[in-house]
Amino acid sequence: MSLYKLGGKYIKKSIKARQGAIFFLYLQANFLLKMKIKEIVSALERFAPLPLQDGFDNAGLQIGLTEAEATGALLCLDVTEAVLDEAIALGYNLVISHHPLIFKGYKSITGKDYLERCILKAIKNDIVIYSAHTNLDNAQGGVNYKIAEKIGLKNLKVLEPKENNLVKLVTFVPYAQADAVREALFAAGCGNIGDYDSCSYNLKGEGTFRAKEGTHPFCGTIGELHHEEEVRIETILPSFKKAETIKALLAAHPYEEPAFDIYPLLNDWSQAGSGIVGELDESETELEFLKRIKKTFEVGCLRHNKLKGREIQKVALCGGAGAFLLPQAIRSGADVFITGEIKYHDYFGHEEDILMAEIGHYESEQYTKEIFYSIIRDLFPNFALQFSKVNTNPIKYL
């Protein structure tokens, strides 16, 4: 017999009873860890909202039902049959990838290619597949920020900010309730400009209204013209948050019929978009920099244009197929532009403008799995997570 502590009390327990108590704590811990897949999906989409994805993309839930209880998540860049076999062997029912498995519509699924075989295998084994692609590329703290972190860049700015994605909300609130309404709007996602939050403009004024029969006015008398001291609140928000912002406004505003206006803005959204430009702490020669990049990203073959003897201080980059950002990289004054894919003809005519470095699509995005890991681990520290051990890069080097 011995003393055993359980729930803050010391009690006498035999070895058998002690084992029973441990098993009880094990069951209790596992009960607390249970969660549905939709909770993990929600966490990913708070970090990288689906409306941030580019028009061609198909990010989001690919296969499966998110109401299922999550048994574990396998993190990968691409979904292949080998990756799904790995998830099955681990007993995990969630695969989270960067590249979507499904990009097009299917009239039939017969297993004629690897994509269809993956779809069939996932469905047969109750595996949910979720992908965060260009929404994660475009999100603050996303793929390009991770690449910049690996290179050691500071003073980061989005290379091509999102356009036509911001709106201004204007509403009018009784003076005494203005703080509560303003805070509700901020909580809904309004008021973020650069590295500042809770941004608004407030102007005191006077509103008028006459409540008709059948209404329930917060102030004033039915049938009489009422004057009320009000605050005009102006704030900014991403257009995809409009619905939840209006819902929050209506819930917090004291008036039965709140007045509000929403205006589209031409401002670029500096917090979201394609590519990143930043600076090194200390400049490096072209060759030193390229050799470091080759080692950091484990590049089998790093391709570049002609070396011109420039010092590398300012770096522009975009993971994956980012050659479309070359003009923006040049305009930013960057010394080098790093991306995963550059076409042959894109190399011509830029030797004097910028050093171009092509490191491979897979290689440039391989650390995306670390972003998934951080998002989930921070919120669910005891949930089963694992990086896929399958190298899904279809390109091989001699």
C-alpha positions as CSV (number, residue, x, y, z in Angstrom):
1,M,0.0,0.0,0.0
2,S,1.1,3.6,-0.6
3,L,-0.1,7.1,-0.7
4,Y,-1.4,8.4,-4.0
5,K,-2.5,11.9,-4.9
6,L,-5.6,12.4,-6.9
7,G,-7.7,15.5,-7.2
8,G,-5.7,17.3,-4.5
9,K,-6.2,14.5,-1.9
10,Y,-3.8,11.8,-0.6
11,I,-5.4,8.4,-0.4
12,K,-4.1,4.9,0.2
13,K,-3.9,2.9,-3.0
14,S,-2.6,-0.5,-4.0
15,I,-0.7,-0.9,-7.2
16,K,-3.8,-2.1,-8.9
17,A,-5.9,0.8,-7.7
18,R,-3.1,3.2,-8.6
19,Q,-3.2,1.8,-12.2
20,G,-6.9,2.3,-12.2
21,A,-6.5,5.9,-11.2
22,I,-4.0,6.5,-13.9
23,F,-6.3,5.0,-16.4
24,F,-9.1,7.3,-15.2
25,L,-6.8,10.3,-15.7
26,Y,-5.9,9.1,-19.1
27,L,-9.5,8.8,-20.1
28,Q,-10.2,12.2,-18.7
29,A,-7.4,13.8,-20.6
30,N,-8.5,12.1,-23.9
31,F,-12.0,13.3,-23.3
32,L,-10.7,16.9,-23.0
33,L,-8.7,16.5,-26.2
34,K,-11.7,15.5,-28.3
35,M,-12.6,18.0,-30.9
36,K,-14.3,18.1,-34.2
37,I,-12.5,18.7,-37.5
38,K,-14.5,21.9,-38.0
39,E,-12.8,23.5,-35.0
40,I,-9.4,23.0,-36.7
41,V,-10.8,24.2,-40.1
42,S,-12.2,27.3,-38.3
43,A,-8.7,28.1,-36.8
44,L,-7.1,27.8,-40.2
45,E,-9.7,30.1,-41.9
46,R,-9.4,32.7,-39.2
47,F,-5.7,32.9,-40.0
48,A,-6.1,32.7,-43.8
49,P,-9.7,33.6,-44.7
50,L,-10.9,31.8,-47.9
51,P,-11.9,35.2,-49.6
52,L,-8.2,36.0,-49.8
53,Q,-7.7,33.3,-52.4
54,D,-7.1,34.1,-56.0
55,G,-9.9,33.7,-58.6
56,F,-8.4,30.5,-60.2
57,D,-8.0,28.7,-56.8
58,N,-10.0,26.1,-55.0
59,A,-8.8,26.4,-51.4
60,G,-10.9,25.1,-48.6
61,L,-12.5,21.8,-47.8
62,Q,-11.8,19.3,-50.5
63,I,-13.3,16.0,-49.3
64,G,-15.2,14.9,-46.2
65,L,-17.4,16.0,-43.3
66,T,-16.1,18.4,-40.7
67,E,-18.6,17.3,-38.1
68,A,-16.4,14.2,-37.6
69,E,-14.2,13.9,-34.5
70,A,-10.6,14.6,-35.3
71,T,-8.2,11.7,-34.6
72,G,-5.1,13.6,-35.8
73,A,-3.8,15.7,-38.7
74,L,-1.1,15.0,-41.2
75,L,0.5,18.2,-42.7
76,C,1.8,18.2,-46.3
77,L,2.4,20.3,-49.3
78,D,0.6,18.0,-51.8
79,V,-1.9,15.2,-51.4
80,T,-0.8,11.9,-53.0
81,E,-1.7,8.3,-52.6
82,A,1.5,7.8,-50.5
83,V,0.4,10.7,-48.2
84,L,-3.0,9.2,-47.7
85,D,-1.5,5.8,-46.9
86,E,0.7,7.6,-44.3
87,A,-2.4,9.1,-42.7
88,I,-4.2,5.8,-42.7
89,A,-1.2,4.1,-41.0
90,L,-1.1,6.8,-38.3
91,G,-4.9,6.5,-37.7
92,Y,-5.4,10.2,-38.7
93,N,-8.6,11.3,-40.4
94,L,-7.5,14.8,-41.4
95,V,-5.0,15.7,-44.1
96,I,-4.1,19.4,-44.4
97,S,-2.3,20.4,-47.6
98,H,-1.1,23.6,-49.2
99,H,-2.0,22.6,-52.8
100,P,-5.6,21.7,-53.3
101,L,-6.3,18.1,-54.5
102,I,-9.2,19.2,-56.6
103,F,-9.0,22.1,-59.1
104,K,-11.7,21.1,-61.7
105,G,-15.2,19.6,-61.8
106,Y,-15.6,15.8,-62.3
107,K,-18.4,14.1,-64.2
108,S,-17.2,10.7,-63.0
109,I,-14.7,9.4,-60.6
110,T,-13.4,6.0,-61.7
111,G,-9.8,6.0,-60.5
112,K,-8.3,6.5,-63.9
113,D,-5.5,8.9,-62.6
114,Y,-3.8,9.6,-59.3
115,L,-6.2,12.5,-58.4
116,E,-9.3,10.2,-58.8
117,R,-7.6,7.4,-56.8
118,C,-6.8,9.9,-54.0
119,I,-10.4,11.0,-53.9
120,L,-11.7,7.4,-53.8
121,K,-9.1,6.4,-51.1
122,A,-10.0,9.4,-48.9
123,I,-13.7,8.8,-49.1
124,K,-13.3,5.0,-48.5
125,N,-11.2,5.6,-45.4
126,D,-13.2,8.6,-44.0
127,I,-10.3,11.0,-44.4
128,V,-11.1,14.7,-44.6
129,I,-8.8,16.8,-46.9
130,Y,-8.5,20.5,-46.4
131,S,-6.2,22.9,-48.4
132,A,-5.1,26.4,-47.7
133,H,-3.5,27.7,-50.9
134,T,-3.4,31.2,-52.3
135,N,-5.4,32.4,-49.3
136,L,-2.4,31.4,-47.2
137,D,0.0,32.9,-49.8
138,N,-1.9,36.2,-49.5
139,A,-2.5,36.3,-45.7
140,Q,-0.4,38.2,-43.3
141,G,2.0,35.8,-41.7
142,G,1.5,33.3,-44.5
143,V,3.8,31.5,-46.9
144,N,5.9,34.4,-48.1
145,Y,6.4,35.6,-44.5
146,K,7.7,32.1,-43.6
147,I,10.1,32.3,-46.5
148,A,11.3,35.7,-45.4
149,E,11.8,34.4,-41.9
150,K,14.0,31.6,-43.2
151,I,16.1,34.1,-45.2
152,G,16.3,36.5,-42.2
153,L,14.5,39.5,-43.6
154,K,13.2,42.5,-41.7
155,N,11.0,45.6,-42.5
156,L,8.6,43.4,-44.5
157,K,6.1,44.8,-46.9
158,V,3.6,43.2,-49.3
159,L,4.9,43.3,-52.8
160,E,1.5,43.5,-54.6
161,P,-1.2,44.5,-52.1
162,K,-4.8,43.3,-52.7
163,E,-7.0,45.8,-54.6
164,N,-10.7,46.6,-54.3
165,N,-10.9,44.6,-51.1
166,L,-11.6,47.4,-48.5
167,V,-14.8,49.3,-47.6
168,K,-15.6,52.1,-45.2
169,L,-18.4,51.8,-42.7
170,V,-20.1,54.9,-41.4
171,T,-22.8,54.8,-38.7
172,F,-24.5,57.2,-36.3
173,V,-24.8,56.3,-32.6
174,P,-26.2,58.1,-29.6
175,Y,-23.3,59.7,-27.7
176,A,-23.8,57.5,-24.6
177,Q,-23.7,54.2,-26.5
178,A,-20.9,55.2,-29.0
179,D,-18.1,53.3,-27.1
180,A,-20.0,50.1,-26.9
181,V,-20.9,50.1,-30.7
182,R,-17.3,51.1,-31.6
183,E,-15.9,48.2,-29.6
184,A,-18.4,45.8,-31.2
185,L,-17.2,46.9,-34.7
186,F,-13.6,46.4,-33.7
187,A,-14.3,42.9,-32.4
188,A,-16.0,42.1,-35.7
189,G,-12.8,42.9,-37.6
190,C,-13.0,46.6,-38.3
191,G,-10.4,49.3,-37.8
192,N,-7.2,47.6,-38.9
193,I,-4.7,49.7,-40.8
194,G,-1.1,48.4,-41.2
195,D,0.2,47.6,-37.7
196,Y,-2.6,49.6,-36.0
197,D,-5.9,48.4,-34.8
198,S,-9.0,50.0,-33.3
199,C,-8.8,52.8,-36.0
200,S,-11.8,55.0,-36.4
201,Y,-12.8,58.7,-36.9
202,N,-15.5,60.1,-34.6
203,L,-17.5,63.3,-35.1
204,K,-20.2,64.7,-32.8
205,G,-23.4,66.0,-34.4
206,E,-27.1,65.9,-34.2
207,G,-29.5,63.4,-35.7
208,T,-33.2,63.7,-36.2
209,F,-36.1,61.2,-36.7
210,R,-39.8,60.8,-36.2
211,A,-41.0,57.4,-35.0
212,K,-44.2,56.2,-36.6
213,E,-47.0,54.1,-35.1
214,G,-46.0,50.6,-34.4
215,T,-42.3,51.4,-33.8
216,H,-40.4,51.0,-30.5
217,P,-38.0,53.9,-30.4
218,F,-35.0,53.8,-28.1
219,C,-35.5,57.5,-27.5
220,G,-38.1,60.1,-28.4
221,T,-41.8,60.0,-28.6
222,I,-43.9,58.4,-31.3
223,G,-45.3,61.0,-33.7
224,E,-42.9,63.7,-32.6
225,L,-39.7,65.0,-34.3
226,H,-36.8,64.0,-32.1
227,H,-33.3,65.5,-32.0
228,E,-30.5,63.3,-30.6
229,E,-26.8,64.0,-29.9
230,E,-25.0,61.4,-32.0
231,V,-21.5,60.4,-32.9
232,R,-20.6,59.7,-36.5
233,I,-18.3,56.7,-36.4
234,E,-16.2,55.9,-39.5
235,T,-14.0,52.8,-39.7
236,I,-12.5,50.5,-42.3
237,L,-12.9,46.8,-42.9
238,P,-12.1,44.0,-45.5
239,S,-15.2,43.6,-47.8
240,F,-15.5,39.9,-47.0
241,K,-16.2,40.9,-43.3
242,K,-19.2,43.1,-44.3
243,A,-21.9,40.6,-43.3
244,E,-20.5,39.8,-39.9
245,T,-19.8,43.5,-39.3
246,I,-23.4,44.5,-40.1
247,K,-24.6,41.7,-37.8
248,A,-22.4,43.0,-35.0
249,L,-23.6,46.6,-35.6
250,L,-27.3,45.7,-35.5
251,A,-26.7,43.7,-32.3
252,A,-24.8,46.5,-30.5
253,H,-26.7,49.6,-31.8
254,P,-29.5,50.8,-29.5
255,Y,-31.7,52.0,-32.3
256,E,-34.5,49.8,-33.8
257,E,-33.4,51.0,-37.3
258,P,-29.7,52.0,-37.2
259,A,-28.5,54.2,-40.0
260,F,-25.3,53.1,-41.7
261,D,-23.5,53.5,-45.0
262,I,-20.9,51.3,-46.7
263,Y,-18.5,52.8,-49.3
264,P,-16.1,50.9,-51.6
265,L,-12.5,52.1,-51.3
266,L,-9.8,52.3,-53.9
267,N,-7.1,52.0,-51.3
268,D,-4.7,49.0,-51.6
269,W,-4.9,46.6,-48.7
270,S,-1.3,46.7,-47.5
271,Q,-1.8,43.8,-45.1
272,A,-2.7,41.2,-47.7
273,G,-1.5,40.4,-51.1
274,S,1.2,38.6,-53.2
275,G,4.9,38.5,-52.5
276,I,7.1,40.2,-49.9
277,V,9.9,42.6,-50.0
278,G,12.3,43.1,-47.0
279,E,15.9,43.8,-46.0
280,L,18.8,41.8,-44.7
281,D,20.6,43.0,-41.5
282,E,23.9,43.0,-43.5
283,S,24.5,43.0,-47.2
284,E,26.0,39.9,-48.9
285,T,27.7,39.3,-52.2
286,E,25.5,37.7,-54.9
287,L,27.4,34.4,-54.7
288,E,27.3,34.3,-50.9
289,F,23.6,35.0,-50.9
290,L,22.7,32.4,-53.6
291,K,24.8,29.7,-51.8
292,R,23.0,30.4,-48.6
293,I,19.6,30.2,-50.2
294,K,20.6,27.0,-51.9
295,K,21.5,25.5,-48.6
296,T,18.5,26.9,-46.6
297,F,15.9,25.6,-49.0
298,E,17.9,22.4,-49.9
299,V,17.7,23.3,-53.6
300,G,19.0,20.6,-56.0
301,C,19.5,23.1,-58.8
302,L,19.3,26.9,-58.2
303,R,18.9,28.8,-61.5
304,H,19.7,32.5,-61.8
305,N,20.6,35.2,-64.4
306,K,24.0,36.7,-64.9
307,L,25.8,37.9,-61.8
308,K,26.7,41.5,-62.0
309,G,28.8,42.0,-58.8
310,R,26.0,43.8,-56.9
311,E,25.6,43.7,-53.1
312,I,22.4,42.0,-51.9
313,Q,20.5,44.0,-49.2
314,K,16.9,44.3,-50.4
315,V,15.1,41.1,-51.2
316,A,11.8,40.5,-53.0
317,L,10.3,37.0,-53.0
318,C,7.2,35.0,-53.8
319,G,6.7,31.3,-53.1
320,G,5.6,29.0,-55.9
321,A,5.0,30.3,-59.4
322,G,5.7,34.0,-58.7
323,A,7.4,35.3,-61.9
324,F,4.3,37.5,-62.5
325,L,5.7,39.7,-59.7
326,L,9.0,40.4,-61.4
327,P,8.0,44.0,-62.5
328,Q,6.8,44.8,-59.0
329,A,10.1,43.4,-57.6
330,I,12.1,45.7,-59.9
331,R,10.0,48.7,-59.1
332,S,10.5,48.1,-55.4
333,G,14.2,48.6,-55.8
334,A,15.1,45.0,-54.7
335,D,18.5,43.7,-55.4
336,V,17.2,40.1,-55.9
337,F,14.0,38.4,-56.7
338,I,13.5,34.8,-55.4
339,T,10.6,32.6,-56.6
340,G,9.9,29.0,-57.3
341,E,9.4,29.1,-61.1
342,I,10.6,31.5,-63.8
343,K,10.0,30.9,-67.6
344,Y,12.9,30.9,-70.0
345,H,12.0,34.1,-71.7
346,D,11.4,35.9,-68.4
347,Y,15.2,35.8,-67.8
348,F,16.0,38.0,-70.8
349,G,16.7,41.8,-70.5
350,H,16.8,42.1,-66.7
351,E,20.5,41.6,-65.9
352,E,21.0,45.3,-65.1
353,D,17.7,45.5,-63.2
354,I,17.8,42.7,-60.7
355,L,19.3,39.3,-59.8
356,M,16.7,36.6,-60.5
357,A,16.9,33.3,-58.5
358,E,14.7,30.3,-59.2
359,I,14.7,27.8,-56.4
360,G,11.9,25.3,-57.3
361,H,8.2,25.4,-56.6
362,Y,8.3,22.6,-54.0
363,E,11.5,23.9,-52.4
364,S,10.1,27.5,-52.0
365,E,6.9,26.3,-50.3
366,Q,8.2,23.3,-48.3
367,Y,8.0,25.2,-44.9
368,T,4.3,25.9,-45.3
369,K,3.7,22.9,-43.1
370,E,5.3,24.8,-40.2
371,I,2.6,27.5,-40.5
372,F,-0.1,24.8,-40.2
373,Y,1.6,23.3,-37.3
374,S,1.9,26.7,-35.4
375,I,-1.7,27.6,-36.0
376,I,-3.0,24.3,-34.7
377,R,-0.5,23.8,-31.9
378,D,-1.0,27.2,-30.4
379,L,-4.8,26.6,-30.0
380,F,-4.8,22.8,-29.4
381,P,-1.5,22.0,-27.8
382,N,-2.2,18.3,-27.2
383,F,-3.8,17.5,-30.5
384,A,-2.0,14.8,-32.6
385,L,0.0,16.5,-35.4
386,Q,2.7,15.3,-37.7
387,F,4.6,16.5,-40.8
388,S,4.3,14.1,-43.7
389,K,7.5,12.2,-44.3
390,V,6.6,11.8,-48.0
391,N,8.6,14.0,-50.4
392,T,5.9,14.9,-52.9
393,N,8.2,16.9,-55.2
394,P,7.6,15.5,-58.7
395,I,10.8,17.1,-60.0
396,K,14.1,15.2,-59.5
397,Y,17.7,16.3,-60.0
398,L,20.7,14.3,-61.2
